[in-house]
């Protein structure tokens, strides 16, 4: 005799292929669950990979926290940095100056080019503690002393800059001086400070590469007249766990007092928060695919119960309880669901593994790029399979499918055996 429970044994017998219409519906139900689970795993893994890739790029250039004075500038930044660094969650602290300037090239021939990027003044001795900027220089060197500049790859390409080229840098104060000199009757023209391109960096993020130039802290202070009282615009702070940024920010604000404000990467980089929200929304929306597949299981059980009404009556006449009859059909649904979830998990993981090969084949065959590098900033489609996400998808899919089978299974258990045996 079989050691399987009565309910499971009968469910397996009912699911045995007999080339009937019900068998086709059952197969469609399995495929529906498989596709729903596979799509969920693929989309959520790609979203997780994109989130991780974006975080790595942004955190490689920006810090997790920024500390500002409630006033416009921070004069006692060395003391504030020491206090911030004493926090157990802080890995590194560095001062910065960040303002917009106007750059003007000085080509040997042709017309000069003008751009209005943001200049970031950094301390070369401490910048490496909070960002990967020193190691992201692809050409030249991370040398910003004596009016040296590091420009992004996109800006270097657009403005046709090379190592050793000279640029005029106009801060708002310098522009005012130029305008004032033009209004004088002696026609003396004021020349802005001249900087030299010493390196080209690639932050891995097009916005940074196109709109940011790096100078020394002292030169940036001089541009904005912050050198008079040795002040900066704020401090950049790296912490051990970026997910605890808000918690650490509250701690630092409590330690520093009301004269200071601490912002987190979540506030400074809303695009990353948008990716996290989109991932959660996509998870909820795509679960509707599994819900549609679950309705297929409901339809299959309803059809099957109608066909097996007399057999249900016979089981109950022989002593089967309502609970046993219900579990026969719940077990049938569970088998279909488990097969669909397992097949979907395997299909989803295989699709994630071969995703870039598939994209390359599509690109060669059609010439169409599904994820253009100039828009999304990566040449390969990122993906990160998180066991927690897979567990939620598989567990949620099983629960949905079982709930979809609960109503017809309960209806079958409530059938009157006399009426069921009279069923034609």
ABEGO torsion letter per residue (X at the ends): XBABBAAAAAAAAAABBAGBAAAAAAAAAAAAAAAAAAAAAAAAAAAAAAAAAAAAAAAAABBABBBBBABABBAAAAAAAAAAAABAABABBBBBBBBBBBBBBBBABEBBBBBBBBBBBBBAAAAAAABAAAAABABEBBBABGGBBBBBAAAAAAAGBBBGBBBBBBBAAAAAAAAAAAABAAGBBBBBBBBBBABBBBAGBAAAAAABBBBBAAAAAAAAGAAAAGBBAEBBBBBABAAAAAAAAAAAAAAAEAABBBBBAAAABAAAAAAAAAAAAAAAAAAAAAAAAAAAAAAAAAAAAAAAAAAAAAAAAAGBBAAAAAAAAAAAAAAAAAAAAAAAAAAAAAAAAAAAAAAAAAAAAAGBBABBAAAAGBABBBBBBBAAAAAAAAAAAAAAAAAAAAAAAAAAAABBAAAAAABX
